[in-house]
Amino acid sequence: MSLKHHIIPDEHFQALGSGAGGAAAARLLLSAQHSKHVLLIHGVGRVAPEAYRLLSEAQRHRPEAVAAVLRHPAVGAWAWRTYHALAYRALATGSGGHSPARLAAVAAAAAVRSGMDFEIEVPAEEGGIMLPSLGRAVLVGSAGSSATVRRAGGPAEVIGDETVRIPDDPHQDAPGWQALRRLEATAHGETLSLCVDDLDPYRMPGARLAADRLSDDELAVWGEALRRSWELMLAHHRTVAEEVSVATSVLTPLTDVPGDQISGSSREAFGCVALSTPPDATTLALTFAHEVQHGKLSAVLDVLPLLRPSGERRYYAPWRDDPRPLGGLFQGAYAYVGVSGFWRRQRRHERGEAALAASAEFYRWWEAAEGATRVIAESGFLTPPGERFVARMAGTLNAWREEEVSAEAVEKAHRDAAAHRRMWEERNGMVTPSSPGGATIPG
């Protein structure tokens, strides 16, 4: 598994700083994340040599099969946590722990994808044998034990107390096999294909994961939302569509919250968007516009430091209920450059009350992102590249200052922002400064 030194050419750095980047910049970041995962796996492989050998054999047999597994977000999250646990001599054990023994499951998944003959013992997780990026073999009585995964001239199998045959298309369910199913959406001759990971214990660290796997009917609801959202993004949010098609590979269901739609992403699980059931196409497209920003900034930070340590300082963020460290404010501001840009475009395609609401959303989040970006720029904790990056963010937001927004929409935006500020102050027992965006909380 080869590595290369990664840089971000200036044209892509400037485009990313402006809040965009497109497919070319997203591909650069995806390549850097792949190298990060390879490094982490190499570190874990030092204490799991048998699994690492099989992974290396699969790499020689079919490199793209190994790349597909290593890019899977849950593999990145597990490798990051396990490597750091090893490095700090704080390795957790047991179900859901950060065990290097899971490298056997990663290697088995790569070998299955490669089509090679192999055999390896894989530890059980949560009552089954999870093969990251593919699915899970459910073996009764296998919790706390292991099973053999092998191929010997025929179909791949998982052999424990009983034998589960992995189907030729591992993304389809079969007896004893729960697949990581795929959703596809095609519009204007372009297809978006995403994996739904509702099984892997590492699919989104720290999130409120949906308790159960999506039923077929629920999966159909997600598929229809994705189809309509993809049409919307291609029609009106082309750059977002390009970035999502390159940088997003997995959807992970979160627990539904009545009356709300929630989403999240993680620096550890690049490429995964976690979300509750999408209520409509516009909301899902907005979720993509929001979360792809987090993914891009996290990937940039893995290549190039933009911030210096800022200690215990905390900041008011108009999109959060809690005080945020400067890094969190930076993540939020960059995400809301994307959110305000989405509504800036989308409001032109809405009518009536929906148009008013979209304009109010644009103005509220533009003002919030502009204020937070100003605080970040004046913080004194930016590196020289960070100063250039934030200056590009500020340039984009400043250019939108001339957008025409009705007085009614501005009033609604200010009313909603003020309500959030009052709620925040009551919740946290603090009084925030009066600027519209992020602001330092007095100590």
Contacts in CASP RR format, 6 or more apart in sequence:
PFRMAT RR
TARGET T0000
AUTHOR 0000-0000-0000
METHOD contacts of the structure
MODEL  1
MSLKHHIIPDEHFQALGSGAGGAAAARLLLSAQHSKHVLLIHGVGRVAPE
AYRLLSEAQRHRPEAVAAVLRHPAVGAWAWRTYHALAYRALATGSGGHSP
ARLAAVAAAAAVRSGMDFEIEVPAEEGGIMLPSLGRAVLVGSAGSSATVR
RAGGPAEVIGDETVRIPDDPHQDAPGWQALRRLEATAHGETLSLCVDDLD
PYRMPGARLAADRLSDDELAVWGEALRRSWELMLAHHRTVAEEVSVATSV
LTPLTDVPGDQISGSSREAFGCVALSTPPDATTLALTFAHEVQHGKLSAV
LDVLPLLRPSGERRYYAPWRDDPRPLGGLFQGAYAYVGVSGFWRRQRRHE
RGEAALAASAEFYRWWEAAEGATRVIAESGFLTPPGERFVARMAGTLNAW
REEEVSAEAVEKAHRDAAAHRRMWEERNGMVTPSSPGGATIPG
1 38 0 8 1.000
1 41 0 8 1.000
1 42 0 8 1.000
1 55 0 8 1.000
1 56 0 8 1.000
1 59 0 8 1.000
1 66 0 8 1.000
1 70 0 8 1.000
3 35 0 8 1.000
3 38 0 8 1.000
3 39 0 8 1.000
4 35 0 8 1.000
6 28 0 8 1.000
6 31 0 8 1.000
6 32 0 8 1.000
6 35 0 8 1.000
6 303 0 8 1.000
7 303 0 8 1.000
8 16 0 8 1.000
8 25 0 8 1.000
8 28 0 8 1.000
8 300 0 8 1.000
8 303 0 8 1.000
8 304 0 8 1.000
9 28 0 8 1.000
12 21 0 8 1.000
12 24 0 8 1.000
12 25 0 8 1.000
12 28 0 8 1.000
13 300 0 8 1.000
13 304 0 8 1.000
13 385 0 8 1.000
13 388 0 8 1.000
13 389 0 8 1.000
14 388 0 8 1.000
14 392 0 8 1.000
15 21 0 8 1.000
15 22 0 8 1.000
15 25 0 8 1.000
16 25 0 8 1.000
16 296 0 8 1.000
16 300 0 8 1.000
16 389 0 8 1.000
16 392 0 8 1.000
17 334 0 8 1.000
17 389 0 8 1.000
17 390 0 8 1.000
17 392 0 8 1.000
17 393 0 8 1.000
17 396 0 8 1.000
18 392 0 8 1.000
18 393 0 8 1.000
18 395 0 8 1.000
18 396 0 8 1.000
19 293 0 8 1.000
19 296 0 8 1.000
19 334 0 8 1.000
19 337 0 8 1.000
19 338 0 8 1.000
19 392 0 8 1.000
19 393 0 8 1.000
19 396 0 8 1.000
20 239 0 8 1.000
21 239 0 8 1.000
21 243 0 8 1.000
21 296 0 8 1.000
22 239 0 8 1.000
22 242 0 8 1.000
22 243 0 8 1.000
22 246 0 8 1.000
23 242 0 8 1.000
23 243 0 8 1.000
23 245 0 8 1.000
23 246 0 8 1.000
25 243 0 8 1.000
25 296 0 8 1.000
26 242 0 8 1.000
26 243 0 8 1.000
26 246 0 8 1.000
26 247 0 8 1.000
26 296 0 8 1.000
27 246 0 8 1.000
29 247 0 8 1.000
29 295 0 8 1.000
29 296 0 8 1.000
29 299 0 8 1.000
29 300 0 8 1.000
29 303 0 8 1.000
30 71 0 8 1.000
30 246 0 8 1.000
30 247 0 8 1.000
30 270 0 8 1.000
30 299 0 8 1.000
32 299 0 8 1.000
32 302 0 8 1.000
32 303 0 8 1.000
33 71 0 8 1.000
33 270 0 8 1.000
33 271 0 8 1.000
33 299 0 8 1.000
33 302 0 8 1.000
34 67 0 8 1.000
34 70 0 8 1.000
34 71 0 8 1.000
36 302 0 8 1.000
37 70 0 8 1.000
37 71 0 8 1.000
37 75 0 8 1.000
37 76 0 8 1.000
37 79 0 8 1.000
38 70 0 8 1.000
40 76 0 8 1.000
40 79 0 8 1.000
40 80 0 8 1.000
40 82 0 8 1.000
40 83 0 8 1.000
41 52 0 8 1.000
41 55 0 8 1.000
41 70 0 8 1.000
41 75 0 8 1.000
41 79 0 8 1.000
41 103 0 8 1.000
41 106 0 8 1.000
42 52 0 8 1.000
43 83 0 8 1.000
43 86 0 8 1.000
44 52 0 8 1.000
44 79 0 8 1.000
44 82 0 8 1.000
44 83 0 8 1.000
44 86 0 8 1.000
44 100 0 8 1.000
44 103 0 8 1.000
45 51 0 8 1.000
45 52 0 8 1.000
45 100 0 8 1.000
45 103 0 8 1.000
46 52 0 8 1.000
47 86 0 8 1.000
47 100 0 8 1.000
48 100 0 8 1.000
48 101 0 8 1.000
48 103 0 8 1.000
48 104 0 8 1.000
50 104 0 8 1.000
50 120 0 8 1.000
51 101 0 8 1.000
51 103 0 8 1.000
51 104 0 8 1.000
51 106 0 8 1.000
51 107 0 8 1.000
51 120 0 8 1.000
52 103 0 8 1.000
52 107 0 8 1.000
54 104 0 8 1.000
54 107 0 8 1.000
54 108 0 8 1.000
54 110 0 8 1.000
54 111 0 8 1.000
54 118 0 8 1.000
54 120 0 8 1.000
55 66 0 8 1.000
55 103 0 8 1.000
55 106 0 8 1.000
55 107 0 8 1.000
55 110 0 8 1.000
57 111 0 8 1.000
57 116 0 8 1.000
57 118 0 8 1.000
58 65 0 8 1.000
58 66 0 8 1.000
58 107 0 8 1.000
58 110 0 8 1.000
58 111 0 8 1.000
58 113 0 8 1.000
58 114 0 8 1.000
58 116 0 8 1.000
58 118 0 8 1.000
59 66 0 8 1.000
59 110 0 8 1.000
61 114 0 8 1.000
61 115 0 8 1.000
61 116 0 8 1.000
62 113 0 8 1.000
62 114 0 8 1.000
62 115 0 8 1.000
62 116 0 8 1.000
65 110 0 8 1.000
65 113 0 8 1.000
65 114 0 8 1.000
65 115 0 8 1.000
66 110 0 8 1.000
66 113 0 8 1.000
66 114 0 8 1.000
68 113 0 8 1.000
68 133 0 8 1.000
69 75 0 8 1.000
69 106 0 8 1.000
69 109 0 8 1.000
69 110 0 8 1.000
69 113 0 8 1.000
69 132 0 8 1.000
69 133 0 8 1.000
70 76 0 8 1.000
70 106 0 8 1.000
70 110 0 8 1.000
71 249 0 8 1.000
72 132 0 8 1.000
72 133 0 8 1.000
72 195 0 8 1.000
72 197 0 8 1.000
72 249 0 8 1.000
72 250 0 8 1.000
73 197 0 8 1.000
73 203 0 8 1.000
73 204 0 8 1.000
73 249 0 8 1.000
73 250 0 8 1.000
73 266 0 8 1.000
73 269 0 8 1.000
73 270 0 8 1.000
73 271 0 8 1.000
73 272 0 8 1.000
74 132 0 8 1.000
74 133 0 8 1.000
74 197 0 8 1.000
74 200 0 8 1.000
74 201 0 8 1.000
74 202 0 8 1.000
74 203 0 8 1.000
74 250 0 8 1.000
74 269 0 8 1.000
74 272 0 8 1.000
75 106 0 8 1.000
75 132 0 8 1.000
75 133 0 8 1.000
75 202 0 8 1.000
76 202 0 8 1.000
76 268 0 8 1.000
76 269 0 8 1.000
76 270 0 8 1.000
77 202 0 8 1.000
77 203 0 8 1.000
77 204 0 8 1.000
77 205 0 8 1.000
77 266 0 8 1.000
77 268 0 8 1.000
77 269 0 8 1.000
78 98 0 8 1.000
78 102 0 8 1.000
78 106 0 8 1.000
78 132 0 8 1.000
78 202 0 8 1.000
80 268 0 8 1.000
81 98 0 8 1.000
81 202 0 8 1.000
81 205 0 8 1.000
81 268 0 8 1.000
82 91 0 8 1.000
82 98 0 8 1.000
82 99 0 8 1.000
82 100 0 8 1.000
82 102 0 8 1.000
85 91 0 8 1.000
85 92 0 8 1.000
85 98 0 8 1.000
86 100 0 8 1.000
91 98 0 8 1.000
91 99 0 8 1.000
91 100 0 8 1.000
92 98 0 8 1.000
92 99 0 8 1.000
93 99 0 8 1.000
95 125 0 8 1.000
95 126 0 8 1.000
95 143 0 8 1.000
95 144 0 8 1.000
95 201 0 8 1.000
96 125 0 8 1.000
96 126 0 8 1.000
96 201 0 8 1.000
96 202 0 8 1.000
99 123 0 8 1.000
101 123 0 8 1.000
102 123 0 8 1.000
102 125 0 8 1.000
104 120 0 8 1.000
104 121 0 8 1.000
104 122 0 8 1.000
104 123 0 8 1.000
105 122 0 8 1.000
105 123 0 8 1.000
105 125 0 8 1.000
105 129 0 8 1.000
105 130 0 8 1.000
105 131 0 8 1.000
105 132 0 8 1.000
106 132 0 8 1.000
107 120 0 8 1.000
108 118 0 8 1.000
108 120 0 8 1.000
108 122 0 8 1.000
108 131 0 8 1.000
108 149 0 8 1.000
109 131 0 8 1.000
109 132 0 8 1.000
109 133 0 8 1.000
109 134 0 8 1.000
111 118 0 8 1.000
111 120 0 8 1.000
111 149 0 8 1.000
111 151 0 8 1.000
111 156 0 8 1.000
112 131 0 8 1.000
112 134 0 8 1.000
112 149 0 8 1.000
112 151 0 8 1.000
112 156 0 8 1.000
112 166 0 8 1.000
112 170 0 8 1.000
113 133 0 8 1.000
113 134 0 8 1.000
115 151 0 8 1.000
115 156 0 8 1.000
116 151 0 8 1.000
117 150 0 8 1.000
117 151 0 8 1.000
117 152 0 8 1.000
117 153 0 8 1.000
118 149 0 8 1.000
118 150 0 8 1.000
118 151 0 8 1.000
119 148 0 8 1.000
119 149 0 8 1.000
119 150 0 8 1.000
119 151 0 8 1.000
119 152 0 8 1.000
120 148 0 8 1.000
120 149 0 8 1.000
120 150 0 8 1.000
121 146 0 8 1.000
121 147 0 8 1.000
121 148 0 8 1.000
121 149 0 8 1.000
122 129 0 8 1.000
122 131 0 8 1.000
122 146 0 8 1.000
122 147 0 8 1.000
122 148 0 8 1.000
122 149 0 8 1.000
122 158 0 8 1.000
123 144 0 8 1.000
123 145 0 8 1.000
123 146 0 8 1.000
124 139 0 8 1.000
124 142 0 8 1.000
124 143 0 8 1.000
124 144 0 8 1.000
124 145 0 8 1.000
124 146 0 8 1.000
124 147 0 8 1.000
125 201 0 8 1.000
126 143 0 8 1.000
126 201 0 8 1.000
127 138 0 8 1.000
127 139 0 8 1.000
127 141 0 8 1.000
127 142 0 8 1.000
127 143 0 8 1.000
127 144 0 8 1.000
128 136 0 8 1.000
128 137 0 8 1.000
128 138 0 8 1.000
128 139 0 8 1.000
128 142 0 8 1.000
128 143 0 8 1.000
128 147 0 8 1.000
129 136 0 8 1.000
129 137 0 8 1.000
129 139 0 8 1.000
129 142 0 8 1.000
129 146 0 8 1.000
129 147 0 8 1.000
129 149 0 8 1.000
129 158 0 8 1.000
129 164 0 8 1.000
130 136 0 8 1.000
130 199 0 8 1.000
130 200 0 8 1.000
130 201 0 8 1.000
131 137 0 8 1.000
131 149 0 8 1.000
131 166 0 8 1.000
131 170 0 8 1.000
132 200 0 8 1.000
132 202 0 8 1.000
133 180 0 8 1.000
133 195 0 8 1.000
134 166 0 8 1.000
134 170 0 8 1.000
134 171 0 8 1.000
134 179 0 8 1.000
134 180 0 8 1.000
135 170 0 8 1.000
135 177 0 8 1.000
135 178 0 8 1.000
135 179 0 8 1.000
135 180 0 8 1.000
135 199 0 8 1.000
135 200 0 8 1.000
136 177 0 8 1.000
136 178 0 8 1.000
136 199 0 8 1.000
137 147 0 8 1.000
137 158 0 8 1.000
137 164 0 8 1.000
137 166 0 8 1.000
137 176 0 8 1.000
137 177 0 8 1.000
137 178 0 8 1.000
138 164 0 8 1.000
138 176 0 8 1.000
138 177 0 8 1.000
138 178 0 8 1.000
139 147 0 8 1.000
139 158 0 8 1.000
139 160 0 8 1.000
139 161 0 8 1.000
139 162 0 8 1.000
139 164 0 8 1.000
140 161 0 8 1.000
140 162 0 8 1.000
141 161 0 8 1.000
142 160 0 8 1.000
142 161 0 8 1.000
147 158 0 8 1.000
147 159 0 8 1.000
147 160 0 8 1.000
148 158 0 8 1.000
148 159 0 8 1.000
148 160 0 8 1.000
149 156 0 8 1.000
149 157 0 8 1.000
149 158 0 8 1.000
149 159 0 8 1.000
150 156 0 8 1.000
150 157 0 8 1.000
150 159 0 8 1.000
151 157 0 8 1.000
155 165 0 8 1.000
155 166 0 8 1.000
155 167 0 8 1.000
155 168 0 8 1.000
156 165 0 8 1.000
156 166 0 8 1.000
157 163 0 8 1.000
157 164 0 8 1.000
157 165 0 8 1.000
157 166 0 8 1.000
158 164 0 8 1.000
158 166 0 8 1.000
164 174 0 8 1.000
164 175 0 8 1.000
164 176 0 8 1.000
164 177 0 8 1.000
165 174 0 8 1.000
165 175 0 8 1.000
165 177 0 8 1.000
166 174 0 8 1.000
166 177 0 8 1.000
167 173 0 8 1.000
167 174 0 8 1.000
167 177 0 8 1.000
167 179 0 8 1.000
170 177 0 8 1.000
170 179 0 8 1.000
170 180 0 8 1.000
171 179 0 8 1.000
171 180 0 8 1.000
171 181 0 8 1.000
171 182 0 8 1.000
171 195 0 8 1.000
172 179 0 8 1.000
172 181 0 8 1.000
173 179 0 8 1.000
173 181 0 8 1.000
178 199 0 8 1.000
178 213 0 8 1.000
180 195 0 8 1.000
180 196 0 8 1.000
180 197 0 8 1.000
180 198 0 8 1.000
180 199 0 8 1.000
180 200 0 8 1.000
181 195 0 8 1.000
181 196 0 8 1.000
181 214 0 8 1.000
181 219 0 8 1.000
182 193 0 8 1.000
182 194 0 8 1.000
182 195 0 8 1.000
182 196 0 8 1.000
183 193 0 8 1.000
183 194 0 8 1.000
183 196 0 8 1.000
183 219 0 8 1.000
183 222 0 8 1.000
183 223 0 8 1.000
183 226 0 8 1.000
183 251 0 8 1.000
184 191 0 8 1.000
184 192 0 8 1.000
184 193 0 8 1.000
184 194 0 8 1.000
185 191 0 8 1.000
185 192 0 8 1.000
185 223 0 8 1.000
185 226 0 8 1.000
185 227 0 8 1.000
185 229 0 8 1.000
185 230 0 8 1.000
185 231 0 8 1.000
186 192 0 8 1.000
186 227 0 8 1.000
186 230 0 8 1.000
187 227 0 8 1.000
187 230 0 8 1.000
187 231 0 8 1.000
187 234 0 8 1.000
188 231 0 8 1.000
188 234 0 8 1.000
188 235 0 8 1.000
190 234 0 8 1.000
190 241 0 8 1.000
190 245 0 8 1.000
192 226 0 8 1.000
192 230 0 8 1.000
192 241 0 8 1.000
192 244 0 8 1.000
192 245 0 8 1.000
194 226 0 8 1.000
194 248 0 8 1.000
194 249 0 8 1.000
194 250 0 8 1.000
194 251 0 8 1.000
195 249 0 8 1.000
195 250 0 8 1.000
195 251 0 8 1.000
196 214 0 8 1.000
196 219 0 8 1.000
196 222 0 8 1.000
196 250 0 8 1.000
196 251 0 8 1.000
196 252 0 8 1.000
196 253 0 8 1.000
197 203 0 8 1.000
197 250 0 8 1.000
197 251 0 8 1.000
197 252 0 8 1.000
197 272 0 8 1.000
198 210 0 8 1.000
198 212 0 8 1.000
198 213 0 8 1.000
198 214 0 8 1.000
198 252 0 8 1.000
198 253 0 8 1.000
199 213 0 8 1.000
202 269 0 8 1.000
203 209 0 8 1.000
203 250 0 8 1.000
203 252 0 8 1.000
203 269 0 8 1.000
203 272 0 8 1.000
203 274 0 8 1.000
204 252 0 8 1.000
204 254 0 8 1.000
204 264 0 8 1.000
204 266 0 8 1.000
204 269 0 8 1.000
204 272 0 8 1.000
204 274 0 8 1.000
205 266 0 8 1.000
205 268 0 8 1.000
205 269 0 8 1.000
206 266 0 8 1.000
207 252 0 8 1.000
207 254 0 8 1.000
207 264 0 8 1.000
207 266 0 8 1.000
207 274 0 8 1.000
208 254 0 8 1.000
208 255 0 8 1.000
208 262 0 8 1.000
209 252 0 8 1.000
209 253 0 8 1.000
209 254 0 8 1.000
209 255 0 8 1.000
209 274 0 8 1.000
210 253 0 8 1.000
210 254 0 8 1.000
210 255 0 8 1.000
210 256 0 8 1.000
210 276 0 8 1.000
211 255 0 8 1.000
214 222 0 8 1.000
214 253 0 8 1.000
218 277 0 8 1.000
221 277 0 8 1.000
222 251 0 8 1.000
222 253 0 8 1.000
222 277 0 8 1.000
222 278 0 8 1.000
225 278 0 8 1.000
225 279 0 8 1.000
225 280 0 8 1.000
225 281 0 8 1.000
225 284 0 8 1.000
226 251 0 8 1.000
226 278 0 8 1.000
226 284 0 8 1.000
228 280 0 8 1.000
228 281 0 8 1.000
228 284 0 8 1.000
229 278 0 8 1.000
229 281 0 8 1.000
229 282 0 8 1.000
229 284 0 8 1.000
229 285 0 8 1.000
229 288 0 8 1.000
230 241 0 8 1.000
231 281 0 8 1.000
232 281 0 8 1.000
232 282 0 8 1.000
232 285 0 8 1.000
233 240 0 8 1.000
233 241 0 8 1.000
233 244 0 8 1.000
233 285 0 8 1.000
233 288 0 8 1.000
234 241 0 8 1.000
236 345 0 8 1.000
236 346 0 8 1.000
236 349 0 8 1.000
237 285 0 8 1.000
237 289 0 8 1.000
237 342 0 8 1.000
237 345 0 8 1.000
237 346 0 8 1.000
240 285 0 8 1.000
240 288 0 8 1.000
240 289 0 8 1.000
240 292 0 8 1.000
240 342 0 8 1.000
243 292 0 8 1.000
243 296 0 8 1.000
244 288 0 8 1.000
244 292 0 8 1.000
247 270 0 8 1.000
247 271 0 8 1.000
247 292 0 8 1.000
247 295 0 8 1.000
247 296 0 8 1.000
247 299 0 8 1.000
248 271 0 8 1.000
248 272 0 8 1.000
248 273 0 8 1.000
248 288 0 8 1.000
248 291 0 8 1.000
248 292 0 8 1.000
249 271 0 8 1.000
249 272 0 8 1.000
250 269 0 8 1.000
250 271 0 8 1.000
250 272 0 8 1.000
250 273 0 8 1.000
251 272 0 8 1.000
251 273 0 8 1.000
251 274 0 8 1.000
251 275 0 8 1.000
252 272 0 8 1.000
252 273 0 8 1.000
252 274 0 8 1.000
252 275 0 8 1.000
253 274 0 8 1.000
253 275 0 8 1.000
253 276 0 8 1.000
253 277 0 8 1.000
254 262 0 8 1.000
254 263 0 8 1.000
254 264 0 8 1.000
254 274 0 8 1.000
254 275 0 8 1.000
254 276 0 8 1.000
255 276 0 8 1.000
256 276 0 8 1.000
256 277 0 8 1.000
257 276 0 8 1.000
260 276 0 8 1.000
261 275 0 8 1.000
261 276 0 8 1.000
261 277 0 8 1.000
261 278 0 8 1.000
261 279 0 8 1.000
261 283 0 8 1.000
261 287 0 8 1.000
262 275 0 8 1.000
262 276 0 8 1.000
263 273 0 8 1.000
263 274 0 8 1.000
263 275 0 8 1.000
263 276 0 8 1.000
263 287 0 8 1.000
263 290 0 8 1.000
263 291 0 8 1.000
264 273 0 8 1.000
264 274 0 8 1.000
264 275 0 8 1.000
264 291 0 8 1.000
264 294 0 8 1.000
265 271 0 8 1.000
265 272 0 8 1.000
265 273 0 8 1.000
265 274 0 8 1.000
265 291 0 8 1.000
265 294 0 8 1.000
265 295 0 8 1.000
265 298 0 8 1.000
266 272 0 8 1.000
266 274 0 8 1.000
267 295 0 8 1.000
267 298 0 8 1.000
267 301 0 8 1.000
267 302 0 8 1.000
270 295 0 8 1.000
270 298 0 8 1.000
270 299 0 8 1.000
271 295 0 8 1.000
273 287 0 8 1.000
273 288 0 8 1.000
273 291 0 8 1.000
273 292 0 8 1.000
275 284 0 8 1.000
275 287 0 8 1.000
275 291 0 8 1.000
278 284 0 8 1.000
278 287 0 8 1.000
282 346 0 8 1.000
285 342 0 8 1.000
285 346 0 8 1.000
286 339 0 8 1.000
286 342 0 8 1.000
286 343 0 8 1.000
286 346 0 8 1.000
289 338 0 8 1.000
289 339 0 8 1.000
289 341 0 8 1.000
289 342 0 8 1.000
290 335 0 8 1.000
290 336 0 8 1.000
290 338 0 8 1.000
290 339 0 8 1.000
290 342 0 8 1.000
291 335 0 8 1.000
293 334 0 8 1.000
293 335 0 8 1.000
293 337 0 8 1.000
293 338 0 8 1.000
293 339 0 8 1.000
294 331 0 8 1.000
294 332 0 8 1.000
294 334 0 8 1.000
294 335 0 8 1.000
296 334 0 8 1.000
297 330 0 8 1.000
297 331 0 8 1.000
297 334 0 8 1.000
297 335 0 8 1.000
298 331 0 8 1.000
300 306 0 8 1.000
300 389 0 8 1.000
301 307 0 8 1.000
304 385 0 8 1.000
305 383 0 8 1.000
305 385 0 8 1.000
306 330 0 8 1.000
306 382 0 8 1.000
306 383 0 8 1.000
306 385 0 8 1.000
306 386 0 8 1.000
306 389 0 8 1.000
306 390 0 8 1.000
307 326 0 8 1.000
307 327 0 8 1.000
307 330 0 8 1.000
307 381 0 8 1.000
307 382 0 8 1.000
307 383 0 8 1.000
307 386 0 8 1.000
308 381 0 8 1.000
308 382 0 8 1.000
308 383 0 8 1.000
309 381 0 8 1.000
310 325 0 8 1.000
310 326 0 8 1.000
310 327 0 8 1.000
310 379 0 8 1.000
310 381 0 8 1.000
311 325 0 8 1.000
313 325 0 8 1.000
313 326 0 8 1.000
313 440 0 8 1.000
313 441 0 8 1.000
314 323 0 8 1.000
314 324 0 8 1.000
314 325 0 8 1.000
314 440 0 8 1.000
314 441 0 8 1.000
315 323 0 8 1.000
315 324 0 8 1.000
315 325 0 8 1.000
315 326 0 8 1.000
315 329 0 8 1.000
315 372 0 8 1.000
315 375 0 8 1.000
315 438 0 8 1.000
315 439 0 8 1.000
315 440 0 8 1.000
315 441 0 8 1.000
316 323 0 8 1.000
316 324 0 8 1.000
316 421 0 8 1.000
316 424 0 8 1.000
316 432 0 8 1.000
316 433 0 8 1.000
316 437 0 8 1.000
316 438 0 8 1.000
316 439 0 8 1.000
316 441 0 8 1.000
317 323 0 8 1.000
317 324 0 8 1.000
317 328 0 8 1.000
317 329 0 8 1.000
317 332 0 8 1.000
317 372 0 8 1.000
317 437 0 8 1.000
317 438 0 8 1.000
318 364 0 8 1.000
318 368 0 8 1.000
318 372 0 8 1.000
318 417 0 8 1.000
318 420 0 8 1.000
318 421 0 8 1.000
318 436 0 8 1.000
318 437 0 8 1.000
318 438 0 8 1.000
319 332 0 8 1.000
319 335 0 8 1.000
319 336 0 8 1.000
319 365 0 8 1.000
319 368 0 8 1.000
320 332 0 8 1.000
320 424 0 8 1.000
321 423 0 8 1.000
321 424 0 8 1.000
321 427 0 8 1.000
322 427 0 8 1.000
322 428 0 8 1.000
323 428 0 8 1.000
323 430 0 8 1.000
323 441 0 8 1.000
324 332 0 8 1.000
326 376 0 8 1.000
326 379 0 8 1.000
326 381 0 8 1.000
329 372 0 8 1.000
329 375 0 8 1.000
329 376 0 8 1.000
329 438 0 8 1.000
330 376 0 8 1.000
330 390 0 8 1.000
332 369 0 8 1.000
332 372 0 8 1.000
333 369 0 8 1.000
333 371 0 8 1.000
333 372 0 8 1.000
333 373 0 8 1.000
333 376 0 8 1.000
333 393 0 8 1.000
333 438 0 8 1.000
334 393 0 8 1.000
336 365 0 8 1.000
336 368 0 8 1.000
336 369 0 8 1.000
336 372 0 8 1.000
337 369 0 8 1.000
337 373 0 8 1.000
337 393 0 8 1.000
337 396 0 8 1.000
337 397 0 8 1.000
338 369 0 8 1.000
339 361 0 8 1.000
339 365 0 8 1.000
339 369 0 8 1.000
340 361 0 8 1.000
340 362 0 8 1.000
340 365 0 8 1.000
340 366 0 8 1.000
340 368 0 8 1.000
340 369 0 8 1.000
340 397 0 8 1.000
340 400 0 8 1.000
341 362 0 8 1.000
341 366 0 8 1.000
341 400 0 8 1.000
343 358 0 8 1.000
343 359 0 8 1.000
343 361 0 8 1.000
343 362 0 8 1.000
343 365 0 8 1.000
344 362 0 8 1.000
344 366 0 8 1.000
344 400 0 8 1.000
344 403 0 8 1.000
346 358 0 8 1.000
347 355 0 8 1.000
347 358 0 8 1.000
347 359 0 8 1.000
347 361 0 8 1.000
347 362 0 8 1.000
350 357 0 8 1.000
350 358 0 8 1.000
356 406 0 8 1.000
356 408 0 8 1.000
356 409 0 8 1.000
356 412 0 8 1.000
357 412 0 8 1.000
359 405 0 8 1.000
359 406 0 8 1.000
359 409 0 8 1.000
360 409 0 8 1.000
360 410 0 8 1.000
360 412 0 8 1.000
360 413 0 8 1.000
360 416 0 8 1.000
361 413 0 8 1.000
362 403 0 8 1.000
362 405 0 8 1.000
362 409 0 8 1.000
363 405 0 8 1.000
363 409 0 8 1.000
363 410 0 8 1.000
363 413 0 8 1.000
364 412 0 8 1.000
364 413 0 8 1.000
364 414 0 8 1.000
364 416 0 8 1.000
364 417 0 8 1.000
366 397 0 8 1.000
366 400 0 8 1.000
366 403 0 8 1.000
367 413 0 8 1.000
367 417 0 8 1.000
367 436 0 8 1.000
367 437 0 8 1.000
368 417 0 8 1.000
368 436 0 8 1.000
368 437 0 8 1.000
368 438 0 8 1.000
369 393 0 8 1.000
369 397 0 8 1.000
369 437 0 8 1.000
370 394 0 8 1.000
370 397 0 8 1.000
370 398 0 8 1.000
370 401 0 8 1.000
370 436 0 8 1.000
370 437 0 8 1.000
371 435 0 8 1.000
371 436 0 8 1.000
371 437 0 8 1.000
371 438 0 8 1.000
372 437 0 8 1.000
372 438 0 8 1.000
373 390 0 8 1.000
373 393 0 8 1.000
373 394 0 8 1.000
373 397 0 8 1.000
374 394 0 8 1.000
374 435 0 8 1.000
374 437 0 8 1.000
375 435 0 8 1.000
375 437 0 8 1.000
375 438 0 8 1.000
375 439 0 8 1.000
375 440 0 8 1.000
376 382 0 8 1.000
376 390 0 8 1.000
377 387 0 8 1.000
377 390 0 8 1.000
377 391 0 8 1.000
377 394 0 8 1.000
382 390 0 8 1.000
417 436 0 8 1.000
421 432 0 8 1.000
424 430 0 8 1.000
424 432 0 8 1.000
425 431 0 8 1.000
425 432 0 8 1.000
430 441 0 8 1.000
430 442 0 8 1.000
432 439 0 8 1.000
432 441 0 8 1.000
433 439 0 8 1.000
433 440 0 8 1.000
433 442 0 8 1.000
END
